[in-house]
């Protein structure tokens, strides 16, 4: 499938910014499930200071905000050809060992409740893949998809306790639970083409687990499936903090607002 993506993020600061720095993880890379035909990133109000590949094999742009501006816009667009691999990405790459994805993070601490949820899907003669699909289904049945109740700082345990959350929360719970079972797991940020509309409010997120004999396999808990032709994978990390599309710091700008426009279409 050929997908066309246009992603625009506009930041407005209450006062002119004397100093600001943003780390962008918004450039997809090729893998078994996707081929990048073209991609460009335009920045207004800032300048690229560094362009590099990080330890997770993500393509990073380090952008400084021009001194004295009150607005910065990041606009990405491109075309990606996707292939259905049943969610299988394959062997581990990057510059961190697999054990890195077994360690808990602040956002994916496996509480007793998360450990109990993970153990509840284990059964006799079930292989890792079956356990992980069961885990995905159990999380979706336990934590309903519901926007407006969580944010980027919400932990997996807090989302499970609340009983509702969004794709980021589902991914964090899945990651924490899989790790508690001794299965390496990581966070993925990217895009999903929706069947009912082109315009979207935000990018998407899901999880990947490292399955014996297959390598990394994707699990989109929020939609109850493994990624297919409609998905474009952009960045990975131990949790949202390591795979967020945009992260950074700014000083002296006062209150900040953000407006996102995103279109994903065939």
Residue, then its C-alpha position, 0 to 999 in steps of 0.5 A: x500500500x502507498x501511504x501519503x502523510x502530512x504532519x504539521x506541529x505549530x508551537x506558540x509561546x506567550x513571549x519571545x523565546x530567548x533559548x529553546x532546543x527541540x529533539x525531533x523523532x519524525x523521520x521514518x526509516x526503512x524496515x521489513x514492513x515499509x519503504x520510504x519513497x520520499x520524506x522532507x522536514x521543513x522548519x520555520x522559526x528554528x534551525x537544524x543543529x544536528x542530524x544523527x541516528x541515536x542508540x535506538x536507530x531512530x533518525x534525530x533532528x536537533x533543532x534550536x529555536x531562533x532567538x526572539x521568536x514566538x512561533x515555531x512550526x515543524x512540517x513533515x510530509x512524504x510517501x511510504x510504501x508499506x508491506x503486510x508482515x503480520x506485525x513482524x519487524x524481525x531481528x534486533x538492531x540498534x546499539x542497545x542489547x535486548x536486556x535493555x528492554x527488560x528493565x523497568x522505566x518510570x512510565x513502565x514500572x510493573x506494579x503488583x496489579x500489572x504483574x497479576x494481569x500478565x500472569x493471568x494470560x499465561x497457560x499450559x502449552x501456550x507459546x510466547x506469541x499466544x501469550x502476548x496476543x492474550x495479553x493485548x486482548x486482556x489489556x483492551x478489555x480492562x482499560x477502555x480507550x478513552x481520551x482526555x483522562x491521561x497525559x504524557x506523564x501518566x504511568x502504566x500503573x496509573x492508567x491500569x488503576x483508572x481503567x481508561x486511557x489512550x494508545x500510549x497508556x495501552x502500550x505502556x501497560x503492555x510493555x510493563x506486563x511483557x517485561x514482568x514475564x521476562x519478554x523484552x518489549x519497547x514503545x513505538x511511535x508512528x502513523x496509522x491510516x484510519x478507515x473513517x477519516x483522513x484528518x487526525x488529531x495526533x500520531x499513533x503509538x503501539x508496542x513491540x515484543x521480542x518473540x523467540x524465533x521471530x524477533x520484534x513483533x508489533x501489538x497495537x492494543x488499542x485496535x486489537x491487532x498487529x500492525x498491518x499495511x496501514x501503519x508507518x513506524x517512525x521511532x522506538x524506545x524503552x517508553x514514550x520518553x525515548x520515542x516521543x515525536x518531539x521533546x525539548x526545553x525552552x526558557x523565557x517564553x511563558x505559556x506554550x500552546x500547540x496545534x497539530x494537524x495530521x493527514x494520513x491517506x492512501 
